Amino acid sequence: QVQLVESGGGLVQAGGSLRLSCAASGSIFSILAMGWYRQAPGKQRELVASITSSGSTNYADSVKGRVTISRDNAKNTVYLQMDSLKPEDTAVYYCNADLRVYNANIRTYNVGSYWGQGTQVTVSS
């Protein structure tokens, strides 16, 4: 069983900063990629940033220059440092991970995409 546990959301004033964390645990053989998505009320979930196992990063145009994604491979953790936050950044932020996991019941490895429960980020004007 795999779990993604997010933390670090909250309420912040415009121009402020937040750091989100997401720790993956369970029968993880390897992490292929991790990323952060967000979903604002009435809108579709969208990619904020992602990072591959080799460290390559990708950012949404709306957050470039204000957001940095990083990972600690030893801790199976991905971070999202968000600076110069704007009210339009308000959303529920979800952690996503593409993982290769070991299934002990059938003694095989499977690749799957996993999601965290989400953490609320609210930016006041």
PEZIJO-V233981 format. One record per pair of residues at least 6 apart in sequence whose C-alpha atoms are under 8 Angstrom apart, sorted by the first residue. I is the first residue (numbers start at 1). J is the second residue. D is the distance in whole Angstrom. If there is no record, write none. Layout:
I/J/D
I/J/D
This chain:
1/26/5
1/27/6
2/24/7
2/25/6
2/26/4
2/27/6
2/28/7
2/114/8
3/23/8
3/24/6
3/25/5
3/26/6
3/114/8
3/116/7
4/22/6
4/23/6
4/24/5
4/25/7
4/95/7
4/96/8
4/114/7
4/115/6
4/116/5
4/117/8
5/22/5
5/23/5
5/24/7
5/116/6
5/117/7
6/20/7
6/21/6
6/22/4
6/23/7
6/94/8
6/95/7
6/116/6
6/117/7
6/118/7
6/119/7
7/20/6
7/21/5
7/22/6
7/119/7
8/18/7
8/19/6
8/20/4
8/21/6
8/119/8
9/18/7
9/19/7
9/20/6
9/119/5
9/120/5
9/121/5
10/18/8
10/119/8
10/120/6
10/121/5
10/122/6
11/121/6
11/122/5
11/123/6
11/124/7
12/18/8
12/121/8
12/122/6
12/123/5
12/124/6
13/85/8
13/123/5
13/124/5
13/125/6
14/84/7
14/85/5
14/86/5
14/87/6
14/123/6
14/124/6
14/125/5
15/83/7
15/84/4
15/85/5
15/86/6
16/83/6
16/84/5
16/85/6
17/81/7
17/82/5
17/83/4
17/84/6
17/85/6
18/81/6
18/82/5
18/83/7
19/79/7
19/80/6
19/81/4
19/82/6
20/79/6
20/80/5
20/81/6
21/77/7
21/78/6
21/79/5
21/80/7
22/77/5
22/78/5
22/79/6
22/95/6
22/116/8
23/75/7
23/76/6
23/77/4
23/78/7
24/76/5
24/77/6
25/76/7
27/101/6
27/102/6
27/103/7
28/99/7
28/100/6
28/101/4
28/102/6
29/99/8
29/100/5
29/101/5
29/102/6
30/99/6
30/100/5
30/101/7
31/53/7
31/76/8
31/97/7
31/98/6
31/99/5
31/100/6
32/52/6
32/53/5
32/97/7
32/98/5
32/99/6
32/100/7
33/50/7
33/51/6
33/52/4
33/53/6
33/97/6
33/98/5
33/99/7
34/50/6
34/51/6
34/52/6
34/78/7
34/95/7
34/96/6
34/97/4
34/98/6
35/47/8
35/48/8
35/49/6
35/50/4
35/51/6
35/69/8
35/78/8
35/95/6
35/96/5
35/97/6
36/47/6
36/48/5
36/49/5
36/50/6
36/80/8
36/93/7
36/94/6
36/95/5
36/96/6
37/45/6
37/46/5
37/47/4
37/48/5
37/49/7
37/93/6
37/94/5
37/95/6
37/96/7
38/45/5
38/46/5
38/47/7
38/48/7
38/91/6
38/92/5
38/93/4
38/94/6
39/45/4
39/46/6
39/91/5
39/92/5
39/93/7
40/90/7
40/91/4
40/92/6
41/91/7
47/59/8
47/60/6
48/59/6
48/60/5
48/63/7
49/57/7
49/58/5
49/59/4
49/60/6
49/68/8
49/69/6
50/57/6
50/58/5
50/59/7
50/69/7
51/57/4
51/58/7
51/69/7
51/70/7
51/71/8
55/70/8
57/69/7
66/82/6
66/83/5
66/84/6
66/85/8
67/80/7
67/81/6
67/82/5
67/83/6
68/80/6
68/81/5
68/82/7
69/78/7
69/79/6
69/80/5
69/81/6
70/78/6
70/79/5
70/80/7
71/77/6
71/78/4
71/79/6
72/78/6
85/123/7
86/123/6
86/124/8
86/125/8
87/122/7
87/123/5
87/124/6
87/125/6
88/123/8
89/121/8
89/122/7
89/123/7
90/120/8
90/121/5
90/122/5
90/123/5
91/120/6
91/121/6
91/122/7
92/118/6
92/119/5
92/120/4
92/121/6
93/118/5
93/119/5
93/120/6
93/121/7
94/115/7
94/116/6
94/117/7
94/118/4
94/119/7
95/115/6
95/116/5
95/117/8
95/118/7
96/113/7
96/114/6
96/115/5
96/116/6
97/113/6
97/114/5
97/115/7
98/111/7
98/112/6
98/113/4
98/114/6
99/111/6
99/112/6
99/113/6
99/114/7
100/109/6
100/110/5
100/111/4
100/112/7
101/109/6
101/110/5
101/111/6
101/112/8
102/108/6
102/109/5
102/110/6
103/109/6
103/110/7
